[in-house]
Amino acid sequence: MTQRTLVLLKPDTVRRGLVGEVIGRVERKAGWAITALELRTLDRETLERHYGEHVGKPFYEPLVAFMSSGPVVALVVEGERVIEGVRQLAGPTDPIAAAPGSVRGDFGTIVRENLIHASDSPESAERELKIFFPGIA
């Protein structure tokens, strides 16, 4: 089933010069296509909409501070089972638990700065795409 998902390459990915590496991994996956891409610095309002379900949790404020600390690359990726596939490509949040070959397994250093965000369900993808790419969602 063809799907569309949001992928965010977080500030640590941009700072470390890993954007091309991660985008290359997405592009090499047969049947997937990047249909939108934008470099932007996220404001608090956007982050509050994106991470709203985490308000009040101990990691919320550090997460918002990290995600606004520098530019991110926002992408729309389309393809067969792309939501599940990009999450597999990203790997678990904990880089120690992430398998080699995944973005976090190969490049992750700490849990809080974990390189990449990928929508976790069709419902999340739809909601998140409306936040980051309202003209195409």
C-alpha positions as CSV (number, residue, x, y, z in Angstrom):
1,M,0.0,0.0,0.0
2,T,1.4,3.4,-1.0
3,Q,1.8,5.8,1.9
4,R,3.2,9.2,2.7
5,T,5.2,10.0,5.8
6,L,7.0,12.9,7.5
7,V,10.7,12.6,8.1
8,L,12.6,15.2,10.1
9,L,16.4,15.1,10.0
10,K,17.1,16.7,13.4
11,P,19.6,19.5,14.3
12,D,22.3,16.9,15.2
13,T,22.0,15.4,11.8
14,V,22.5,18.8,10.1
15,R,25.3,19.8,12.5
16,R,27.2,16.6,12.0
17,G,27.0,16.7,8.2
18,L,24.9,13.5,7.9
19,V,22.0,14.9,5.8
20,G,23.3,13.5,2.6
21,E,24.0,10.1,4.1
22,V,20.5,9.8,5.5
23,I,18.8,11.1,2.4
24,G,20.9,8.7,0.3
25,R,19.6,5.8,2.3
26,V,16.0,6.9,1.7
27,E,16.7,7.4,-2.0
28,R,18.3,4.0,-2.4
29,K,15.2,2.2,-1.1
30,A,13.4,0.9,-4.2
31,G,9.9,2.3,-4.5
32,W,10.4,5.3,-2.2
33,A,10.5,8.8,-3.4
34,I,11.2,12.1,-1.7
35,T,8.3,14.4,-2.9
36,A,9.1,17.5,-0.7
37,L,12.1,18.7,1.1
38,E,12.8,21.9,3.1
39,L,15.6,23.2,5.4
40,R,14.0,25.2,8.2
41,T,14.5,26.2,11.8
42,L,11.5,25.3,13.9
43,D,9.7,27.8,16.1
44,R,8.1,26.9,19.4
45,E,4.6,27.1,18.0
46,T,5.4,24.4,15.4
47,L,7.1,22.2,18.0
48,E,4.2,22.6,20.4
49,R,1.8,21.3,17.7
50,H,4.2,18.5,16.8
51,Y,5.0,17.3,20.3
52,G,1.7,18.3,22.0
53,E,1.1,14.8,23.5
54,H,4.3,15.1,25.5
55,V,3.6,18.4,27.3
56,G,4.3,18.1,31.0
57,K,6.7,15.1,30.6
58,P,10.2,15.6,31.9
59,F,11.8,15.4,28.5
60,Y,9.5,17.9,26.8
61,E,11.3,21.1,27.5
62,P,14.8,19.7,26.6
63,L,13.3,18.2,23.5
64,V,11.8,21.5,22.4
65,A,15.1,23.3,23.1
66,F,17.1,20.7,21.1
67,M,14.7,20.8,18.2
68,S,14.9,24.6,18.0
69,S,18.7,24.7,18.4
70,G,19.4,24.6,14.7
71,P,18.0,23.9,11.3
72,V,16.2,20.6,10.5
73,V,15.5,19.0,7.1
74,A,11.8,18.2,6.7
75,L,10.9,15.6,4.0
76,V,7.9,14.0,2.6
77,V,8.6,10.4,1.6
78,E,6.2,8.3,-0.4
79,G,6.1,4.7,-1.2
80,E,5.0,1.2,-0.4
81,R,4.8,0.6,3.4
82,V,7.0,3.7,3.8
83,I,5.8,4.5,7.4
84,E,7.0,1.2,8.7
85,G,10.0,1.1,6.5
86,V,11.4,4.5,7.5
87,R,11.0,3.7,11.1
88,Q,13.0,0.5,10.5
89,L,15.6,2.6,8.7
90,A,15.8,5.0,11.6
91,G,16.1,2.3,14.3
92,P,15.1,2.5,17.9
93,T,15.6,5.8,19.8
94,D,18.4,4.3,21.9
95,P,21.4,4.1,19.7
96,I,22.8,1.1,21.8
97,A,19.6,-0.9,21.0
98,A,19.6,0.2,17.3
99,A,20.9,-2.4,14.9
100,P,23.9,-1.6,12.7
101,G,22.7,-0.5,9.3
102,S,20.0,1.7,10.8
103,V,20.6,5.5,11.0
104,R,20.7,5.5,14.8
105,G,22.7,2.3,15.0
106,D,25.4,3.7,12.7
107,F,25.5,7.3,13.9
108,G,23.5,7.7,17.1
109,T,25.3,8.8,20.3
110,I,22.7,9.6,22.9
111,V,19.0,9.0,23.3
112,R,17.9,12.7,23.5
113,E,19.7,13.7,20.3
114,N,18.6,10.9,18.0
115,L,19.1,12.2,14.5
116,I,15.8,11.4,12.8
117,H,12.0,11.6,13.3
118,A,9.6,9.4,11.3
119,S,5.8,9.3,11.7
120,D,4.8,6.2,13.7
121,S,1.4,5.5,12.1
122,P,-0.8,6.6,9.2
123,E,-2.8,8.8,11.6
124,S,0.4,10.5,12.9
125,A,1.7,10.9,9.4
126,E,-1.5,12.7,8.3
127,R,-1.4,15.0,11.4
128,E,2.3,15.7,11.1
129,L,2.3,16.4,7.4
130,K,-0.5,19.0,7.9
131,I,1.9,20.8,10.4
132,F,5.0,20.7,8.2
133,F,3.6,20.7,4.7
134,P,0.1,22.0,4.8
135,G,0.0,22.8,1.1
136,I,0.4,19.1,0.2
137,A,-1.2,17.2,3.1
